[in-house]
Amino acid sequence: MIDIDRSACRQSRIGEGRGLLEFSLEKLGTALEAGMHSIEIDARAGVQMGFGTDLLEMSHDFQSEELLLRSGVQKPQEILLAVTEVNAKRCLEAMPRGD
């Protein structure tokens, strides 16, 4: 189950002192909920997901929050694999081969 209350708290921290309108915070909440639901669906389906964020510059200090958010829908070992093994495999797949 997704812990949106915990996530909403983080959204308000991102918006604090950064001039984000209430509408923008609500939009972040909607996007967050949809993203977490997608991760939950993918995890149940056995999809190997990597780790990465697409944050705006003003939010870079929250980049590691994805680890905490994922803990609401994934097991710790799945999160660690996403950060390490899955990302490494994706990088190797993207590298040109010497064939």
C-alpha positions in Angstrom: 0.0 0.0 0.0 1.2 3.5 -0.8 1.8 5.9 2.1 0.7 9.1 0.5 0.5 11.0 3.8 4.3 10.6 4.3 4.8 11.6 0.7 2.6 14.7 1.0 4.8 15.9 3.8 7.8 15.7 1.5 6.0 17.7 -1.2 5.3 20.5 1.2 9.0 20.6 2.2 9.9 20.9 -1.5 7.4 23.8 -1.9 8.4 25.6 1.3 10.2 28.8 0.5 10.3 28.1 -3.2 7.3 30.0 -4.3 5.2 27.0 -5.4 1.5 27.7 -5.6 -1.0 25.4 -3.9 -2.1 24.2 -7.3 1.5 23.1 -8.1 1.7 21.2 -4.8 -1.6 19.4 -5.6 -0.3 18.6 -9.1 2.9 17.1 -7.5 0.7 15.0 -5.2 -1.3 13.7 -8.2 1.9 12.9 -10.1 3.4 11.2 -7.0 0.4 9.1 -6.4 0.3 7.9 -10.0 4.0 7.2 -10.0 3.8 5.2 -6.8 0.9 3.2 -8.2 2.9 2.4 -11.3 5.9 1.2 -9.3 3.5 -1.0 -7.3 2.1 -2.5 -10.5 5.5 -3.1 -12.0 6.9 -4.6 -8.8 3.9 -7.1 -8.7 4.5 -7.9 -12.3 8.2 -8.7 -11.7 9.5 -5.8 -13.8 13.1 -4.9 -13.1 13.1 -1.2 -12.4 16.2 0.9 -12.2 16.6 3.9 -10.0 16.8 7.5 -11.0 15.1 10.8 -10.6 14.1 13.6 -12.9 14.0 16.5 -10.5 14.2 20.2 -11.1 17.3 22.0 -9.9 15.5 23.4 -6.9 14.7 19.9 -5.7 18.0 18.1 -6.0 18.5 18.0 -2.3 15.5 15.6 -2.2 16.9 13.2 -4.8 17.4 10.3 -2.3 13.7 10.6 -1.2 12.9 8.1 -4.0 14.5 5.4 -1.8 12.1 6.2 1.0 9.1 6.5 -1.3 9.8 3.1 -2.9 10.0 1.5 0.5 6.2 1.9 0.6 5.8 -0.5 -2.3 9.0 -2.4 -2.6 11.1 -4.7 -0.4 14.5 -3.3 0.6 16.4 -5.8 -1.5 14.4 -4.8 -4.6 15.3 -1.2 -4.0 19.0 -2.0 -3.6 19.0 -4.1 -6.7 17.4 -1.2 -8.6 20.1 1.2 -7.5 23.0 -1.2 -8.2 22.5 -4.3 -10.4 19.6 -3.1 -12.6 21.2 0.3 -13.3 24.5 -1.3 -14.1 22.9 -3.8 -16.5 21.1 -0.9 -18.2 24.4 1.0 -18.6 26.1 -2.0 -20.1 23.3 -2.6 -22.5 23.6 1.0 -23.7 27.4 0.8 -24.3 28.5 0.2 -27.9 29.9 -3.3 -28.5 33.1 -4.0 -30.2 31.6 -6.5 -32.6 
